[in-house]
Amino acid sequence: MNAPGSIYVCGATASGKTAYALALAQETGGEIINGDAFQLFRGIETLSAAPSPGELAAAPHHLFGVLAPGERCDAGRYVEMAGRVVAEIRSRGKTPVVVGGSGLYLKFLTHGPSPLPQGDGKLRAEMDARPLEELFAELEKLDPAEAARVDRHNPRYVSRALEICLLSGQKVSEMRDSWEEKTRAVEATLQGVWLIREREDLHRRIALRTQRMLSEGAVEEVAALAAVPGSWEKAIGVKEIRRFLSGEISKAECADLITAATRQYAKRQETWFRREKWLRRVPL
């Protein structure tokens, strides 16, 4: 769904999104909506770098700590929850300020899910067993326009284009063109910022936050939820802290591993947001 009138505050982990969104909400009289996949869960506030009690009290906040750790969540469920909150805030004449770094969740909220079908394991296995030239020939027959612009020497691109044609019964070129046209129309209505920091500064902030996280309760949070499976377990730091709790690694090694994993995640986030041309870049 598209939510005109909302403001989106995006950026890599530890870039300063929480403080920026809070200042923006106070300036505009807006209300903050969580756009982070893990800050949805209760019990991992420190691990997920959720807003502090003081920050939560400084402006209305929504969708923070609303799910039990054992619950499952994906982009589709998030959009259902966020859509209701956006509508409720706007009904009161307030501005929704959506803040987070979970690119797929934010993409679903701004643009809706892609019309392209998800992959099919059985079909993909069948295609992987076939020669690339044969796959390309079939794609060329089903969708000449897509075959003309796909990299015919890249097995992943050729097989994905053919997979979409076979699963949907439509030409992937027409589906892409229609989606791109819709995307341009949607993005003309969107307002958002991408907070950018110099790489060295961001890495310093990530390291400091990791140290603070480990000393201020993240270890205890993971220990308390040891027997609770759920989507929360995918959060950066969970597997590293579990290795520390089991005695496999030291706390210093745990911190190094979390810092490295967070840096890698931040790099992926930056790659994602760089593609979102509608976001206004804000250097910090």
Secondary structure, 3 states (H helix, E strand, C coil): CCCCCCEEEEECCCCCHHHHHHHHHHHHCCEEEECCCCCCECCCCCCCCCCCHHHHHHCCEECCCCECCCCCCCHHHHHHHHHHHHHHHHHCCCCEEEEECCHHHHHHHHHCCCCCCCCCHHHHHHHHCCCHHHHHHHHHHHCHHHHHHCCCCCHHHHHHHHHHHHHHCCCHHHHHHHHHHHHHHHHCCCEEEEEECCHHHHHHHHHHHHHHHHHCCHHHHHHHCCCCCCHHHHCCCHHHHHHHHCCCCCHHHHHHHHHHHHHHHHHHHHHHHHHCCCCEEEEC
